[in-house]
């Protein structure tokens, strides 16, 4: 099992940053390789992506969600991953920290892991998320419910 942890400082208030992150169907706009995310329920999503040239489809379930604080998830169906994203207010800014545990499967993913491709991809995704929300006056939507 591999662990990746990345942090980005976003120049928006915590509620705006958190609200945008809950809009999973917008993820293809800033996540490299993610082609589509379909919201199946408040807690469950279906993901479709190209990861290191390999097509992957999986479902993820949010196991804990606290508005303006954190979201925890577990992925199923070939994409063994779990993670937490936290949102910490720092003045007028928000520190976003993503921590993900994943199990590389197959030769391509194992080679990508050795070359830190997934690590760099997540770092890039967080930077693109930062740019995405900072370029807007407001978030594209919000889910303020609690899970778990």
N, C-alpha and C positions, 0 to 999 in steps of 0.2 A: 504494500500500500504506500502510495506517494502522498505527501502533503505539500500543498502550495498555499502560501499566505502573501497577499499583496494589499497595499493600502494606497489610497488616493485622497487628496484634500480637494473638496468641491466647494466652489464659491457660491453656495446657495444655502439657505436655512435647512435644518435637518428635516422638517416636515415636507418640504418641496422635494428633496433628494429621495427620501423614503417613498413618498407617493409615486414618484416616477419609477423607482425600482419595482414597485408592485405591478407595473404595466408590462407583464411578461410578453405579450404579443408585439410589443415595440422592440424587443431585444434584437431582432435581425437588423435593426437600423444602426446598431453600434457593436454587436458581437460578431467577430470574424468567424465565418463558417456556419453560423446559425441561419438556416433558411426560413424556418417557421416555428413559432411556438403557439400552440392552441390551448387556451384555458378550458379545461374540462370541468372544473368545479373551483370553488374558492381555494382548495388546497392542492389540486392536481392539475398538471400540465403535460401535454405531449410535445416533445421536441423532435425536430428534424434538422440535421446538420451534416456538413462535410467536414470531417476531422482528419487532417493530414491526408487528404485525397480519398478517404474512405467514408462512404455514406453510413450514417448512424441515425436510428430512430429509437427513442426511449421515452419513458414517462418518469416524472418526478413528482414527489409529494412533499408539501410543506408540512413539517411535523411540529413546528413552533413558530409563531409570528406575533410579535409585539410591536405595535405601531411606533415609529420613530426610534426604535431600538434595535431589533434584530429579526432575521428570518433564517430558519434552519430547514434543511431539506434532505431527502434521500432520493437517489435515482434508481430506477429498476430497468430490467429488460436489456441487458447487454452493456449498459453504461453504469458500472458499479461506482457510484460516487456519493459522498455525503458532504455537506458543507454548512457554513454559517456566514452570513453577511451581517455586519454590525454598522450602525449609524451613530456616530458620536458628535454632538454639537461642540464646536470649538469657536466661540464668539459667533460671528456671522457666517462661519463656514461649517462644513460637515466633513468629518473624517470617516471614510468608508473603508472597511477592512473586510476582505473576502478570504475565507479559509476553506479550502476544499481538499478532501481526501479522495483519491481515486486509484483504481487498479488498472494499469495499462494492460491491454490484452492484444495479442497478435504481434507480429514482428514490426509492423509499421508504428504502432503506438509505443512499443518498447524502445525502438530506435529514436522516436520523437522525444521520449522521456529522457534518454541519455543526452540528447542534444538540447534539452531544456525548451523545446518548442512549445509545450503546453504552458509552461511557466511564463514565457514571453507573450503567448497569446492572451492569457488572463490579464497580464499587466497592460497590454494594448487595449483589451476590452474595457478595463476600468478607465483608462485614459480617454477612450472614445465616449464612454458614458459621461464622464466629466464634461467633455466638450458638448455633447448632446444636450445636457440639462443646462449648462451655463449659457448656451446660445439662445435659450428660450426665456420668455418672461414668466412662464408658469409650466407646471407639469402637464402631461397629456391626459392624465387621469389619476385616480387614487383608489386604493382599497385600504380601508382603515380597520377592518375586522381583526380579531385576535383568533389564533389557532393554537391548540394545545394548551 
